[in-house]
């Protein structure tokens, strides 16, 4: 109505208002339009406006009345960008380390794009729909949006109710996470299968070397190279002790020889002398023999050799001497000739000298026995060391090979075990930043947007009709401007 009033105001400015009959409509007038003040054009424009309103508002109102409300649940996922590293030190074996680069360190692979494609993969959609008991077609396709310059992933899914939208998006999230875990497990399994043959070979090498070491140990009794080193040290120590003992033995033997030369008898007779004079019975017999010797000496001075007293004294002396000699033979075990040459007197310090001689002789004999035993032990140790020389060298080589094989095997096992901790090398860690939301307002149909679109279309239609009503003056103005320009050009050419 306001447009009609504006047209009437415009028409009042013109002095003549002429109604154009319907029969005067020509193709030229259809293109150029009529006069502005021609009120006969209003019915046609009103009809066109009514038809436009029907064409604009009928679909909009029909859509708003019949469309099923759709609710959209959304969630946000984030990929942490930091890498991870692990290092394991094995004492006396080696070191194993693993390092996982950041998911965003490579320019050729984008984990967000990978996960975007995975979120809309058919098997994930089928798994989510199966868990909800609906068909993949009813589940629909989620909308996945990546935020530039970030590691955020926005995911949304529509459904006919808020609870259904949230439940379906939760099902999609669970199916996505299960698929990620399955892919990681499959990657680890493939890696383990690839390393299994190498690890078996390393293990066989370790077992083979261990068996060779065991057989060598059982054959030679040499358990380790340290044991052979200890044997060498023990042999060297025995050799040093043997040398010191030989020097001590030589010194003791020299002292014994010197004392025997000084006393005029050997150590055995000196010991026998001390044993005899330590015996009380022999001492009594010796005293008796001394008494009888005194009596015999006195008889010799008084009587002749055949005198009866002389014979009695001689017989008493011989009897005492025989008894003393018999006692000496029992105590010392010496013969009569040895007893005749044995020193029977212990006057002065001779007893002490004889005791020292006996002690030095005993010490010499002890050192000699100890030296002999030590010499035999040293000879056996040197022979044993010589026999174990080659086995020890072989054992050292085998133990070195075993250490290398064990280090390689342990490192391979450690690498394989540490690679299990590197779960996020190919498929990085993903976390739920925002859980699936429960929508309150439907995303479609959008009543306000539809009404705004209809209103805008109505306004544009009115503007189009207004321009159509005003097209003749505008066209004439452009045509007059063109004629004026042509006339000016003609006058300029004539003037020239």
SEVEX-803852 format. One record per residue (C-alpha): residue in one letter; x, y, z. Coordinates in Angstrom, 1 decimal. Layout:
BEGIN
A/X/Y/Z
...
***
This chain:
BEGIN
X/0.0/0.0/0.0
X/2.9/2.3/0.7
X/4.2/1.7/-2.8
X/0.9/2.7/-4.3
X/0.8/5.9/-2.3
X/4.4/6.7/-3.5
X/3.2/6.1/-7.1
X/0.3/8.4/-6.6
X/2.5/11.2/-5.3
X/4.8/10.8/-8.3
X/1.8/10.8/-10.6
X/0.5/14.1/-9.2
X/3.7/15.9/-10.4
X/2.7/15.3/-14.0
X/0.0/17.5/-15.5
X/-1.6/14.9/-17.7
X/-2.7/11.5/-16.6
X/-3.6/9.2/-19.4
X/-5.0/5.8/-19.1
X/-3.6/3.5/-21.6
X/-6.0/0.8/-22.9
X/-5.0/-2.8/-22.9
X/-5.0/-2.9/-26.7
X/-2.3/-0.3/-26.9
X/0.2/-2.6/-25.3
X/3.0/-3.3/-27.8
X/6.3/-5.2/-27.5
X/8.2/-2.0/-27.4
X/6.1/-0.7/-24.5
X/6.4/-4.0/-22.8
X/10.2/-3.6/-22.9
X/10.4/0.1/-22.2
X/7.3/0.4/-19.9
X/4.7/2.9/-19.6
X/4.5/6.3/-18.1
X/4.9/6.7/-14.4
X/1.5/8.3/-14.0
X/-0.3/5.5/-15.9
X/-2.5/4.0/-13.1
X/-3.7/1.3/-15.5
X/-0.5/-0.5/-14.9
X/-1.2/-1.1/-11.2
X/-3.3/-4.3/-11.6
X/-0.6/-6.0/-13.6
X/2.0/-5.1/-11.0
X/-0.2/-6.1/-8.1
X/-0.8/-9.5/-9.8
X/2.9/-10.0/-10.3
X/3.5/-9.1/-6.7
X/0.9/-11.6/-5.4
X/2.3/-14.3/-7.6
X/5.8/-13.6/-6.2
X/4.5/-13.7/-2.7
X/3.0/-17.1/-3.3
X/6.1/-18.4/-4.9
X/8.3/-17.1/-2.0
X/6.2/-17.9/1.0
X/4.6/-21.1/0.1
X/7.8/-23.2/0.2
X/9.0/-21.5/3.3
X/5.8/-22.0/5.2
X/5.5/-25.6/3.9
X/9.1/-26.3/5.0
X/8.5/-24.8/8.5
X/5.3/-26.8/8.9
X/6.5/-30.2/7.7
X/10.2/-30.4/8.4
X/11.3/-32.7/11.2
X/13.4/-31.0/13.9
X/17.1/-31.9/13.8
X/19.4/-31.6/16.9
X/23.1/-31.4/16.6
X/25.5/-32.8/19.2
X/29.1/-31.7/19.0
X/32.4/-32.5/20.6
X/36.1/-31.4/20.4
X/39.2/-33.6/20.2
X/42.8/-32.4/20.7
X/46.1/-34.0/19.8
X/48.9/-33.2/22.3
X/51.9/-32.1/20.3
X/54.8/-33.2/22.6
X/57.0/-36.2/21.8
X/58.1/-38.9/24.3
X/61.4/-40.6/24.9
X/62.5/-43.5/27.1
X/65.9/-44.9/28.0
X/66.9/-48.1/29.7
X/70.4/-48.8/31.1
X/71.3/-52.5/31.5
X/74.2/-53.0/33.9
X/77.3/-54.5/32.1
X/75.1/-55.1/29.1
X/74.2/-51.9/27.3
X/71.6/-49.3/26.8
X/68.3/-49.3/25.0
X/66.4/-46.2/24.1
X/63.3/-45.2/22.2
X/62.1/-41.8/21.0
X/58.8/-40.8/19.6
X/58.7/-37.6/17.6
X/56.0/-35.1/17.9
X/52.9/-35.9/15.9
X/53.3/-32.5/14.1
X/57.0/-32.8/13.4
X/56.5/-34.1/9.9
X/55.4/-31.8/7.1
X/54.3/-34.7/4.9
X/51.8/-36.3/7.2
X/49.1/-34.5/9.2
X/47.6/-36.5/12.0
X/44.6/-34.3/12.1
X/43.8/-35.0/8.5
X/44.4/-38.7/9.2
X/42.0/-38.7/12.0
X/39.5/-36.6/10.0
X/39.4/-39.3/7.3
X/39.2/-42.0/9.9
X/36.2/-40.4/11.6
X/34.2/-40.7/8.5
X/35.5/-44.1/7.5
X/32.8/-46.6/6.6
X/33.9/-49.3/9.2
X/33.7/-46.8/12.0
X/30.3/-45.5/10.9
X/29.1/-49.1/10.6
X/30.4/-50.0/14.1
X/28.8/-46.9/15.6
X/25.5/-47.6/13.9
X/25.6/-51.3/15.0
X/26.2/-50.3/18.6
X/23.1/-48.0/18.5
X/21.0/-50.6/16.7
X/20.4/-48.5/13.6
X/21.5/-48.6/10.0
X/24.5/-46.5/8.8
X/22.1/-44.5/6.7
X/20.0/-43.5/9.7
X/23.2/-42.6/11.6
X/24.2/-40.1/8.9
X/27.6/-38.7/8.2
X/29.4/-36.7/10.9
X/30.7/-33.2/10.2
X/34.4/-32.9/10.9
X/36.1/-29.5/11.0
X/39.8/-28.8/11.6
X/40.8/-25.6/13.2
X/43.7/-24.0/11.4
X/47.0/-23.6/13.2
X/45.8/-25.8/16.0
X/45.5/-29.5/16.8
X/41.7/-29.3/17.5
X/39.1/-31.4/15.7
X/35.5/-30.4/16.0
X/33.0/-33.2/15.3
X/29.2/-32.9/15.1
X/26.3/-35.2/14.3
X/22.6/-34.6/13.8
X/19.6/-36.6/15.0
X/15.9/-36.2/15.5
X/16.2/-35.8/19.3
X/18.8/-34.3/21.6
X/19.4/-37.7/23.4
X/19.7/-39.6/20.1
X/22.3/-37.0/18.8
X/24.4/-37.3/22.0
X/24.2/-41.1/22.1
X/25.1/-41.5/18.4
X/28.1/-39.1/18.8
X/29.2/-41.1/21.9
X/28.9/-44.3/19.9
X/31.0/-42.7/17.1
X/33.6/-41.6/19.6
X/33.8/-45.1/21.2
X/34.1/-46.8/17.7
X/36.8/-44.3/16.7
X/38.8/-44.9/19.9
X/38.5/-48.7/19.5
X/39.7/-48.5/15.9
X/42.7/-46.4/17.0
X/43.6/-48.9/19.7
X/43.2/-51.7/17.1
X/45.5/-49.9/14.7
X/48.1/-49.4/17.3
X/47.9/-53.0/18.5
X/48.2/-54.2/14.9
X/51.3/-52.0/14.4
X/53.0/-53.4/17.5
X/52.1/-56.9/16.4
X/53.6/-56.3/12.9
X/56.8/-54.9/14.5
X/57.1/-57.9/16.9
X/56.6/-60.3/14.0
X/59.4/-58.5/12.1
X/61.8/-58.7/15.1
X/60.9/-62.2/16.2
X/63.2/-64.0/13.7
X/66.1/-61.7/14.6
X/65.5/-62.2/18.4
X/65.3/-66.0/17.9
X/68.6/-65.9/16.1
X/70.2/-63.9/18.9
X/68.8/-66.2/21.5
X/70.1/-69.3/19.7
X/73.6/-67.6/19.6
X/73.4/-67.0/23.4
X/72.3/-70.6/24.1
X/75.0/-72.0/21.8
X/77.8/-70.0/23.4
X/76.5/-70.8/26.9
X/76.6/-74.5/26.1
X/80.2/-74.3/24.9
X/81.2/-72.5/28.1
X/79.4/-75.1/30.3
X/81.1/-78.0/28.4
X/84.5/-76.3/28.8
X/83.9/-75.7/32.5
X/82.9/-79.3/33.1
X/85.9/-80.6/31.2
X/88.6/-78.4/32.8
X/87.0/-77.4/36.1
X/87.8/-73.8/35.3
X/84.7/-71.8/36.0
X/85.9/-68.3/35.0
X/88.8/-66.4/33.9
X/88.9/-64.8/37.3
X/89.5/-68.2/38.7
X/92.5/-68.7/36.4
X/93.8/-65.2/37.4
X/93.4/-66.3/41.1
X/95.4/-69.5/40.3
X/98.2/-67.4/38.7
X/98.3/-65.1/41.7
X/98.3/-68.1/44.1
X/101.1/-69.8/42.1
X/103.1/-66.6/42.2
X/102.5/-66.3/45.9
X/103.6/-69.9/46.5
X/106.7/-69.3/44.5
X/107.6/-66.3/46.6
X/107.0/-68.2/49.8
X/109.1/-71.1/48.5
X/112.0/-68.7/47.7
X/111.7/-67.2/51.2
X/111.5/-70.6/52.8
X/114.5/-71.9/50.9
X/116.6/-69.0/52.2
X/115.4/-69.7/55.7
X/116.3/-73.4/55.3
X/119.8/-72.6/54.0
X/120.3/-70.2/57.0
X/119.2/-72.9/59.5
X/121.3/-75.6/57.9
X/124.3/-73.3/58.0
X/123.8/-72.7/61.7
X/123.5/-76.4/62.4
X/126.7/-77.2/60.5
X/128.6/-74.5/62.4
X/127.4/-75.7/65.8
X/128.2/-79.4/64.9
X/131.7/-78.4/63.8
X/132.1/-76.4/67.0
X/130.9/-79.1/69.3
X/132.5/-82.0/67.4
X/129.3/-84.1/67.1
X/126.2/-84.1/65.0
X/122.8/-83.2/66.2
X/121.6/-86.8/66.6
X/124.3/-87.6/69.1
X/123.8/-84.3/70.8
X/120.1/-85.2/71.2
X/121.0/-88.6/72.4
X/123.3/-87.1/75.0
X/120.7/-84.8/76.3
X/118.2/-87.7/76.4
X/120.6/-89.9/78.4
X/121.4/-87.3/80.9
X/117.8/-86.4/81.3
X/117.1/-90.0/82.3
X/117.3/-90.6/86.1
X/118.0/-94.3/85.7
X/120.9/-93.6/83.4
X/122.1/-90.9/85.7
X/122.2/-93.4/88.6
X/124.0/-96.0/86.4
X/126.4/-93.3/85.2
X/127.1/-92.3/88.8
X/127.5/-96.0/89.7
X/129.9/-96.4/86.8
X/131.8/-93.4/87.9
X/132.1/-94.8/91.4
X/133.3/-98.1/90.0
X/135.7/-96.4/87.8
X/137.2/-94.6/90.8
X/137.5/-97.8/92.7
X/139.2/-99.5/89.7
X/141.6/-96.6/89.4
X/142.5/-97.0/93.1
X/142.9/-100.8/92.8
X/145.2/-100.3/89.8
X/147.4/-98.1/92.0
X/147.6/-100.7/94.7
X/147.4/-104.1/93.1
X/148.5/-105.9/90.1
X/146.4/-106.9/87.1
X/145.8/-110.4/88.4
X/145.1/-109.5/92.0
X/141.7/-110.6/93.2
X/140.8/-107.1/94.4
X/141.8/-105.8/91.0
X/139.6/-108.4/89.3
X/136.7/-107.6/91.5
X/137.0/-103.8/90.9
X/137.3/-104.5/87.1
X/134.3/-106.7/87.1
X/132.3/-104.2/89.1
X/133.2/-101.4/86.6
X/132.5/-103.6/83.6
X/129.1/-104.5/85.0
X/128.2/-100.8/85.8
X/129.4/-99.8/82.3
X/127.4/-102.6/80.6
X/124.3/-101.6/82.5
X/124.8/-97.9/81.6
X/125.4/-98.9/77.9
X/122.4/-101.1/77.8
X/120.3/-98.3/79.2
X/121.8/-95.9/76.7
X/121.1/-98.3/73.8
X/117.4/-98.5/74.9
X/117.1/-94.7/75.2
X/119.0/-93.7/72.0
X/119.0/-96.8/69.8
X/122.7/-96.2/69.0
X/125.2/-98.9/68.5
X/128.1/-99.6/70.8
X/130.6/-97.9/68.5
X/128.4/-94.8/68.4
X/128.1/-94.9/72.1
X/131.8/-95.1/72.5
X/132.3/-91.9/70.5
X/129.4/-90.1/72.2
X/130.1/-87.3/74.6
X/129.1/-88.3/78.1
X/130.1/-85.2/80.0
X/127.9/-82.1/80.3
X/130.2/-79.8/82.3
X/130.0/-76.1/81.9
X/127.7/-74.6/79.2
X/127.9/-77.6/77.0
X/124.4/-78.7/77.9
X/123.0/-75.4/76.6
X/125.1/-75.7/73.4
X/123.8/-79.2/72.8
X/120.3/-78.0/73.4
X/120.7/-75.1/70.9
X/122.2/-77.6/68.4
X/119.2/-79.9/68.8
X/116.8/-77.0/68.5
X/118.4/-75.6/65.4
X/118.5/-79.1/63.9
X/114.8/-79.6/64.6
X/114.1/-76.1/63.1
X/116.1/-77.0/60.1
X/114.4/-80.3/59.6
X/111.0/-78.6/60.0
X/111.9/-76.0/57.4
X/113.1/-78.7/55.1
X/109.9/-80.6/55.4
X/107.8/-77.5/54.9
X/110.0/-76.5/51.9
X/109.6/-80.0/50.4
X/105.8/-79.9/50.8
X/105.6/-76.3/49.5
X/107.9/-77.2/46.6
X/105.6/-80.1/45.7
X/102.5/-77.9/45.9
X/104.2/-75.2/43.8
X/105.1/-77.8/41.1
X/101.5/-79.1/41.1
X/100.2/-75.5/40.8
X/102.6/-74.6/38.0
X/101.6/-77.8/36.2
X/97.9/-77.0/36.7
X/98.4/-73.5/35.5
X/100.1/-74.7/32.4
X/97.4/-77.2/31.7
X/94.7/-74.4/32.1
X/96.4/-71.8/29.9
X/94.7/-72.7/26.7
X/91.3/-73.5/28.2
X/91.5/-70.1/30.1
X/92.2/-68.3/26.8
X/89.3/-70.2/25.1
X/87.0/-69.5/28.1
X/87.8/-65.8/27.9
X/87.0/-65.8/24.2
X/83.7/-67.7/24.8
X/82.8/-65.4/27.7
X/83.5/-62.3/25.5
X/81.3/-63.8/22.7
X/78.6/-64.6/25.3
X/78.7/-61.1/26.6
X/78.4/-59.7/23.1
X/75.6/-62.1/22.2
X/73.8/-61.4/25.5
X/74.2/-57.7/25.0
X/72.8/-57.9/21.4
X/69.9/-60.1/22.6
X/69.1/-58.0/25.6
X/69.3/-54.8/23.5
X/67.0/-56.3/21.0
X/64.5/-57.4/23.7
X/64.8/-54.0/25.4
X/64.1/-52.3/22.1
X/61.1/-54.5/21.4
X/59.8/-54.0/24.9
X/60.4/-50.2/24.8
X/58.8/-50.0/21.4
X/55.6/-51.2/23.1
X/55.6/-48.0/25.2
X/55.9/-46.0/21.9
X/52.2/-46.4/21.2
X/51.7/-43.0/19.7
X/54.4/-43.1/17.0
X/52.1/-43.6/14.0
X/48.8/-42.8/15.7
X/49.4/-40.0/18.2
X/47.6/-39.6/21.4
X/44.1/-38.0/21.1
X/42.1/-36.6/24.0
X/38.5/-35.5/24.3
X/38.6/-31.8/25.0
X/34.8/-31.4/25.0
X/32.4/-34.4/25.5
X/29.5/-34.9/23.2
X/27.0/-32.1/24.1
X/23.3/-32.4/24.7
X/21.6/-29.9/22.4
X/18.6/-27.9/23.5
X/17.7/-26.0/20.3
X/17.2/-27.7/17.0
X/19.5/-26.7/14.2
X/16.8/-27.3/11.6
X/14.3/-26.0/10.6
X/15.6/-22.6/11.4
X/12.4/-20.5/11.7
X/14.0/-17.1/12.1
X/16.4/-17.7/9.2
X/13.6/-18.9/7.0
X/11.4/-15.9/7.9
X/14.3/-13.5/7.3
X/15.0/-15.1/4.0
X/11.3/-14.8/3.0
X/11.2/-11.2/4.1
X/14.4/-10.4/2.2
X/13.0/-12.1/-0.9
X/9.8/-10.0/-0.6
X/11.8/-6.8/-0.3
X/13.9/-7.7/-3.3
X/10.7/-8.5/-5.3
X/9.2/-5.1/-4.4
X/12.4/-3.4/-5.4
X/12.3/-5.3/-8.7
X/8.7/-4.3/-9.4
X/9.5/-0.6/-8.5
X/12.4/-0.6/-10.9
X/10.1/-2.2/-13.5
X/7.6/0.6/-12.9
X/10.3/3.3/-13.3
X/12.2/1.7/-16.2
X/10.9/4.0/-18.9
X/12.2/7.3/-17.5
X/15.5/5.6/-16.8
X/15.7/4.2/-20.3
X/14.8/7.5/-21.8
X/17.4/9.3/-19.8
X/20.1/6.9/-21.0
X/18.9/7.2/-24.6
X/18.8/11.0/-24.4
X/22.3/11.0/-23.0
X/23.5/8.9/-25.9
X/21.8/11.2/-28.5
X/23.3/14.3/-26.8
X/26.7/12.7/-27.0
X/26.3/11.9/-30.7
X/25.1/15.4/-31.5
X/28.1/16.9/-29.7
X/30.4/14.7/-31.6
X/28.7/15.7/-35.0
X/29.1/19.4/-34.1
X/32.7/18.9/-33.2
X/33.4/17.2/-36.6
X/31.5/19.9/-38.5
X/33.5/22.6/-36.7
X/36.8/20.9/-37.7
***
